[in-house]
């Protein structure tokens, strides 16, 4: 074209062939089932100019020729593709579940033994049957038993309970019936057992002369007593192995539990919930059961977080015996007083490990448990109870720091004050203390305050009968003894004479 003032050329720019394809949006698209979303696409030539070309849309799901994508009713990852010839672009679609519409609790209706635990799970589903991630709120909406935040249900003593899970206002339930099964006979590791279901344990009885009802009742009463002491319920149904004689008890520990019996041992606790008892042992089955069940409680509350000193472990377990072991309570008090009088209280750090504790028991005898019980009783009193002290340890505090946190006093001062507190347990030195053991009626007396490992003379008499003779105090300067079954009923005066004097007390044989 010719124009005034000169010449210029007017050339029309024609777009080139397709060079790229892009889907918008290019980021991951999140949809719920059956939702729709329209994708767009731009086709450009090599110079970036937009071409008015429509791509071909494809997907394993549904997409129409205009890029309108319809989400499947199944959750998952899907892809949408736009193609122009050999040029392709892809977009990712995540189909997530919708809001919960139903909740399923598993297992369904079930039957368990009393106090047995069941792990429940709850799953929410949307209206298309997709699983919806959600955390249920658990509760026991009817009946006994308890359930924690993780869905672990512990059955009650008997009856049917309803376990419910709630997710976003939707509730689903399952019924759990707690009941015992009939006794049965089992042979394990070459040993024959009668297995009895009690309210708190599976009781495996080995040996003649064991009454199933009496054994089950004793175990259940022991569990109830220890639960009351600690103010909480057991997390486990127990497995209790009861042996009718000391020989079979030792054999059972070796063959069944692969445990070597230690001196003076009358019961054993094997974590997490196995107990073995010598039913014929002198301390009586009720006391032994309480002792071993307490070990289980201490283990559950604190010992899985950090080691509990052995003197405290055994002290707490021995304290639990006292409601049914009047003799142990008497020995604990007065032999601890005698130990303090003779400057023979143990240094606590030296009896903290299992090996150190076993060495100490072998050196001083079974009264070591009673000394540990009295020291523990002082600590528990200061700390406001067993559970308060152990809860502090469960929070990660060693015993020294746990005591200080629970009592407000330093552990150093506790150790320093211990001898004076122990000496104050007795009104006079030397002395004789007396009690009656209720479970068998035996009369128990403890001579205390004499020198350790010293000779004494015991005289027991009334107007018609007398007895006694020489004796030797233990390491702590005390001498526990029983008025034998052959002594006739009546009132007696016991006199114990030793290196630092004599003491008397009155005994009554019923």
VEXROFI-302815 format. One line per field, with one value per residue (C-alpha): residue number from 1; residue in one letter; x, z, y. Coordinates in steps of 0.25 Angstrom, whole numbers. Layout:
N
k: (NUM/...) .
r: (A/...) .
x: (X/...) .
z: (Z/...) .
y: (Y/...) .
# end
This chain:
510
k: (1/2/3/4/5/6/7/8/9/10/11/12/13/14/15/16/17/18/19/20/21/22/23/24/25/26/27/28/29/30/31/32/33/34/35/36/37/38/39/40/41/42/43/44/45/46/47/48/49/50/51/52/53/54/55/56/57/58/59/60/61/62/63/64/65/66/67/68/69/70/71/72/73/74/75/76/77/78/79/80/81/82/83/84/85/86/87/88/89/90/91/92/93/94/95/96/97/98/99/100/101/102/103/104/105/106/107/108/109/110/111/112/113/114/115/116/117/118/119/120/121/122/123/124/125/126/127/128/129/130/131/132/133/134/135/136/137/138/139/140/141/142/143/144/145/146/147/148/149/150/151/152/153/154/155/156/157/158/159/160/161/162/163/164/165/166/167/168/169/170/171/172/173/174/175/176/177/178/179/180/181/182/183/184/185/186/187/188/189/190/191/192/193/194/195/196/197/198/199/200/201/202/203/204/205/206/207/208/209/210/211/212/213/214/215/216/217/218/219/220/221/222/223/224/225/226/227/228/229/230/231/232/233/234/235/236/237/238/239/240/241/242/243/244/245/246/247/248/249/250/251/252/253/254/255/256/257/258/259/260/261/262/263/264/265/266/267/268/269/270/271/272/273/274/275/276/277/278/279/280/281/282/283/284/285/286/287/288/289/290/291/292/293/294/295/296/297/298/299/300/301/302/303/304/305/306/307/308/309/310/311/312/313/314/315/316/317/318/319/320/321/322/323/324/325/326/327/328/329/330/331/332/333/334/335/336/337/338/339/340/341/342/343/344/345/346/347/348/349/350/351/352/353/354/355/356/357/358/359/360/361/362/363/364/365/366/367/368/369/370/371/372/373/374/375/376/377/378/379/380/381/382/383/384/385/386/387/388/389/390/391/392/393/394/395/396/397/398/399/400/401/402/403/404/405/406/407/408/409/410/411/412/413/414/415/416/417/418/419/420/421/422/423/424/425/426/427/428/429/430/431/432/433/434/435/436/437/438/439/440/441/442/443/444/445/446/447/448/449/450/451/452/453/454/455/456/457/458/459/460/461/462/463/464/465/466/467/468/469/470/471/472/473/474/475/476/477/478/479/480/481/482/483/484/485/486/487/488/489/490/491/492/493/494/495/496/497/498/499/500/501/502/503/504/505/506/507/508/509/510) .
r: (X/X/X/X/X/X/X/X/X/X/X/X/X/X/X/X/X/X/X/X/X/X/X/X/X/X/X/X/X/X/X/X/X/X/X/X/X/X/X/X/X/X/X/X/X/X/X/X/X/X/X/X/X/X/X/X/X/X/X/X/X/X/X/X/X/X/X/X/X/X/X/X/X/X/X/X/X/X/X/X/X/X/X/X/X/X/X/X/X/X/X/X/X/X/X/X/X/X/X/X/X/X/X/X/X/X/X/X/X/X/X/X/X/X/X/X/X/X/X/X/X/X/X/X/X/X/X/X/X/X/X/X/X/X/X/X/X/X/X/X/X/X/X/X/X/X/X/X/X/X/X/X/X/X/X/X/X/X/X/X/X/X/X/X/X/X/X/X/X/X/X/X/X/X/X/X/X/X/X/X/X/X/X/X/X/X/X/X/X/X/X/X/X/X/X/X/X/X/X/X/X/X/X/X/X/X/X/X/X/X/X/X/X/X/X/X/X/X/X/X/X/X/X/X/X/X/X/X/X/X/X/X/X/X/X/X/X/X/X/X/X/X/X/X/X/X/X/X/X/X/X/X/X/X/X/X/X/X/X/X/X/X/X/X/X/X/X/X/X/X/X/X/X/X/X/X/X/X/X/X/X/X/X/X/X/X/X/X/X/X/X/X/X/X/X/X/X/X/X/X/X/X/X/X/X/X/X/X/X/X/X/X/X/X/X/X/X/X/X/X/X/X/X/X/X/X/X/X/X/X/X/X/X/X/X/X/X/X/X/X/X/X/X/X/X/X/X/X/X/X/X/X/X/X/X/X/X/X/X/X/X/X/X/X/X/X/X/X/X/X/X/X/X/X/X/X/X/X/X/X/X/X/X/X/X/X/X/X/X/X/X/X/X/X/X/X/X/X/X/X/X/X/X/X/X/X/X/X/X/X/X/X/X/X/X/X/X/X/X/X/X/X/X/X/X/X/X/X/X/X/X/X/X/X/X/X/X/X/X/X/X/X/X/X/X/X/X/X/X/X/X/X/X/X/X/X/X/X/X/X/X/X/X/X/X/X/X/X/X/X/X/X/X/X/X/X/X/X/X/X/X/X/X/X/X/X/X/X/X/X/X/X/X/X/X/X/X/X/X/X/X/X/X/X/X/X/X/X/X/X) .
x: (0/5/3/7/21/26/24/21/17/5/7/-4/3/-3/-3/6/3/0/13/7/-5/-8/-19/-25/-25/-11/-11/-17/-33/-40/-54/-64/-71/-80/-76/-74/-63/-60/-46/-41/-29/-21/-14/-3/7/22/22/12/0/-14/-20/-35/-34/-42/-34/-39/-42/-41/-40/-42/-54/-65/-61/-69/-64/-64/-55/-66/-61/-71/-64/-67/-74/-61/-50/-36/-27/-31/-25/-31/-24/-25/-19/-17/-10/2/2/-3/-6/-10/-17/-19/-32/-33/-47/-48/-60/-72/-78/-80/-94/-92/-83/-79/-73/-65/-65/-80/-88/-78/-76/-64/-59/-61/-50/-45/-41/-46/-40/-52/-50/-60/-61/-69/-75/-81/-93/-86/-79/-65/-58/-57/-45/-50/-46/-58/-62/-64/-73/-80/-95/-101/-96/-82/-68/-60/-53/-42/-39/-33/-45/-40/-51/-50/-62/-69/-71/-84/-95/-97/-91/-93/-81/-84/-75/-79/-74/-79/-92/-94/-95/-93/-92/-88/-92/-82/-87/-77/-79/-70/-68/-69/-56/-48/-35/-22/-8/3/18/15/7/-8/-17/-32/-35/-46/-52/-54/-58/-44/-35/-33/-29/-20/-20/-10/-10/-20/-27/-30/-45/-48/-59/-50/-38/-46/-52/-39/-33/-45/-45/-30/-32/-43/-35/-23/-32/-38/-24/-19/-33/-33/-36/-27/-25/-23/-31/-21/-15/-13/-5/-8/0/-4/10/23/30/20/21/36/34/23/32/43/34/23/29/44/46/56/50/57/59/46/38/23/18/23/18/22/18/9/-2/3/3/8/5/9/-5/2/11/12/8/-6/-12/-19/-7/2/-9/-10/6/7/-5/1/14/5/-1/12/17/5/5/20/30/28/33/45/50/44/54/53/51/39/33/34/30/17/14/16/8/-4/-3/-6/-21/-20/-7/-7/6/14/9/14/27/28/26/34/46/48/48/58/67/67/71/82/87/84/74/78/83/72/81/88/76/70/74/68/82/85/71/73/87/81/69/79/87/77/65/50/49/55/41/35/46/44/29/30/40/30/19/26/28/14/8/17/13/-2/-4/2/-4/0/15/14/7/18/28/19/21/36/41/51/46/54/48/34/35/39/28/17/21/28/40/53/57/70/63/54/66/72/59/57/64/57/44/46/51/38/30/32/29/40/53/54/39/30/18/6/-5/-15/-15/-29/-28/-24/-25/-10/-4/8/18/31/42/50/60/71/84/85/89/88/84/71/62/47/38/23/14/1/-3/-5/4/18/28/39/54/66/66/74/70/71/81/71/70/56/50/36/29/16/9/7/-6/-3/-4/-17/-26/-24/-16/-1/10/22/35/48/61/74/87/80/69/55/41/28/14/1/-3/-18/-20/-34) .
z: (0/-4/7/7/12/8/7/18/18/25/28/35/46/45/57/56/60/74/83/98/105/119/129/139/150/150/165/172/172/184/182/190/183/171/172/158/154/141/136/126/116/108/95/90/79/80/82/93/86/90/79/79/79/88/94/95/109/115/130/137/143/135/128/116/104/110/122/132/142/151/163/165/178/182/188/182/173/159/147/136/122/111/98/85/75/82/92/106/120/132/145/158/165/180/183/199/207/210/224/233/231/238/249/250/264/264/269/269/281/289/302/311/324/336/336/322/312/298/288/281/268/261/246/240/226/217/209/198/207/208/221/228/236/250/265/272/286/294/306/314/312/320/330/337/332/326/313/310/299/291/291/301/309/322/326/340/349/342/333/320/316/304/298/289/280/275/263/259/266/260/271/269/280/283/294/303/313/324/330/335/328/335/341/332/333/326/325/323/324/330/341/343/346/349/343/350/346/357/356/355/350/343/355/351/363/364/376/385/396/389/390/377/383/395/385/376/387/394/380/378/392/390/377/383/395/387/378/390/395/381/378/364/356/350/336/334/337/345/343/356/358/371/377/388/394/395/386/375/376/373/362/356/356/349/339/336/338/336/349/360/374/384/399/407/394/396/383/370/361/346/337/332/340/344/359/366/380/390/396/408/412/426/423/418/404/406/410/399/389/393/393/379/373/379/371/359/363/365/352/344/351/351/348/333/332/341/352/365/376/381/396/392/382/394/404/397/395/409/414/406/414/428/428/428/434/448/451/439/444/458/453/444/455/466/458/451/464/469/457/459/474/470/458/448/439/424/415/405/393/396/395/383/372/371/373/385/391/389/396/407/410/410/420/430/427/423/433/423/416/429/431/416/419/431/424/412/422/427/412/408/420/416/402/404/400/391/378/380/381/369/360/362/358/346/342/340/354/362/376/382/374/374/389/390/380/387/402/401/408/403/402/409/421/421/421/432/441/439/451/461/454/455/470/474/469/483/496/504/501/502/501/497/487/485/475/470/456/451/440/448/463/466/477/472/481/477/487/482/487/491/484/470/469/484/494/501/511/508/520/517/528/536/549/541/530/526/515/507/507/501/488/479/474/459/453/457/471/471/472/466/471/472/484/478/475/486/497/505/505/516/520/520/524/515/520/511/518/511/511/514/523/523/518/520/513/515/504/503/496/491) .
y: (0/14/25/40/42/28/13/3/-12/-18/-33/-41/-51/-65/-74/-86/-101/-105/-105/-107/-112/-107/-111/-101/-103/-110/-113/-125/-124/-129/-134/-142/-154/-151/-136/-129/-120/-113/-113/-103/-105/-95/-99/-90/-89/-89/-74/-75/-70/-76/-85/-87/-102/-111/-123/-137/-140/-154/-160/-174/-166/-159/-146/-140/-133/-120/-124/-126/-136/-145/-151/-166/-171/-178/-170/-170/-163/-160/-153/-145/-143/-133/-136/-129/-139/-144/-132/-136/-130/-137/-132/-140/-142/-147/-152/-152/-158/-149/-147/-159/-165/-179/-184/-199/-205/-217/-228/-229/-235/-244/-252/-251/-255/-245/-234/-239/-228/-226/-217/-210/-202/-193/-188/-177/-178/-168/-170/-177/-187/-180/-181/-167/-165/-161/-163/-169/-165/-177/-180/-191/-187/-198/-208/-210/-210/-198/-194/-185/-174/-185/-194/-204/-210/-217/-225/-224/-236/-241/-237/-230/-216/-207/-201/-189/-181/-167/-160/-147/-149/-163/-174/-189/-200/-214/-223/-230/-241/-245/-259/-270/-283/-297/-303/-311/-320/-316/-321/-311/-314/-328/-322/-325/-313/-311/-298/-290/-276/-266/-252/-247/-258/-271/-280/-292/-301/-312/-322/-329/-323/-310/-305/-298/-289/-285/-282/-274/-266/-263/-258/-249/-243/-240/-233/-225/-221/-216/-209/-201/-198/-192/-186/-192/-205/-215/-214/-229/-241/-249/-263/-269/-282/-289/-300/-309/-311/-305/-316/-314/-299/-300/-310/-301/-289/-296/-304/-295/-281/-284/-276/-281/-280/-271/-274/-271/-269/-272/-266/-260/-249/-250/-238/-234/-242/-256/-260/-273/-276/-287/-289/-297/-286/-281/-267/-271/-271/-258/-250/-256/-253/-238/-237/-242/-235/-222/-225/-225/-211/-205/-211/-205/-191/-188/-199/-199/-185/-186/-196/-196/-198/-213/-209/-200/-211/-221/-211/-208/-222/-226/-214/-220/-233/-226/-226/-241/-243/-237/-244/-238/-224/-227/-232/-220/-209/-215/-221/-208/-201/-211/-210/-195/-197/-205/-196/-207/-200/-203/-192/-191/-189/-202/-210/-204/-214/-228/-234/-225/-228/-243/-242/-234/-245/-256/-249/-244/-253/-252/-240/-232/-231/-226/-215/-210/-210/-200/-191/-191/-188/-175/-171/-174/-166/-154/-155/-156/-170/-181/-176/-162/-166/-176/-166/-157/-168/-171/-157/-160/-156/-165/-169/-158/-147/-154/-154/-139/-135/-143/-139/-126/-131/-135/-150/-146/-142/-154/-163/-155/-155/-170/-176/-166/-169/-184/-184/-176/-188/-195/-189/-197/-205/-217/-221/-231/-229/-238/-240/-251/-256/-256/-266/-277/-272/-273/-264/-257/-250/-242/-239/-227/-217/-228/-227/-234/-249/-250/-261/-259/-267/-269/-273/-275/-279/-278/-286/-299/-299/-294/-295/-287/-288/-282/-274/-265/-251/-248/-238/-227/-231/-237/-251/-254/-266/-273/-280/-294/-301/-311/-300/-301/-289/-279/-266/-267/-257/-257/-252/-250/-248/-244/-236/-223/-227/-234/-231/-237/-237/-245/-255/-260/-273/-275) .
# end
